[in-house]
Amino acid sequence: MGAKRGIWVQRVLVFLLSVAGFFIVCSLPLPFLLKAFVVLIGVMVGGYIAFLRVPAFDPFFRVRWRLPKNSEGKKWCAITFDDGPSPSTPKILDILKEEGVRATFFMVGNNALRYPDIARRVQKEGHVVGLHGLEHKKLHNADAGEVDRQISGCIEALRSIGIEPCKIYRSPHGFKSRAMFKVAKKHGLEVWAWSRGIWDTDRPPPDVLVRRATRLARSGMVLLVHDGHRENRDPDISNLVVALPAIIKELRSRGFLFVTLDTFS
């Protein structure tokens, strides 16, 4: 089971457990105020778990996960790539160039150091480079020092190969914490999640990816796909390479315009 699908399963489990817990508590022979207190504690715990592990959920609205509405009625879509660069990234860049689409790449610092020429090509061809951490490491339980090491390390890695990253950050798996927001603010970063993930790292057939990306497409969609897989040296993204042109063509046929996240940061 891929990481993104695992997050989806966790959302469902949290919801089901919350509903089950509510009815169990209500059925207990307890005073009303005690029942209300237990339910309140359950809601607080469930909300905290959702805050940590559900990418787009933040009660303080510090995470951006979709594009704003526009007064002209245009349909916007931002295609975002995580976990690169990798030896397969040039195939993605060739497709984007052929289709005339600019995208946003959240790079892993160590991967950029491993493939500096590919990383530089991403920026040279007009795409936006954002931060995804020095390593692909979950940070929801990390202290501020470790979060800072990941973010600062990614910035330094990219600068060392001649790339000045945009002031945008996406945490691995979309996991977050108070420490993460504190460090992101220190570096002047805007935190981005996504509104549509298609679990391409699970390697489903290309037609499944196309259907997932386009079936529920809405204006303002931030689409998450991957040109790498964590810190794997040569990940197989052949399914996405086949699907991406069809995804772009289908969305374009529906009137979508492709934008990058720096437009709104």
Buried (B, 14 or more C-beta within 10 A) or exposed (E): EBBBBBBBEBBEEBEEEBEEBBEEBEEEEEEEEEBEEBBEEBEEEBBEBBBBBBBBBBEEEEBBBBBEEEEEEEBBBBBBBBBBBBBBBBBBBEBBEEBEBBBBBBBBBBBBBBBBEBBBBBBEEEBBBBBBBBBBBBBBEBEBEBBBBBBBBBBEBBEEBEBEBBBBBBBBBBBBBEBBBEBBEEEEBBBBBBBBBBBBBBBBEBEBBBBBBBEEBEBBBBBBBBBBBBBEEEBEBEBBBBBBBBBBEBBBEEEBEBBBBBEBB
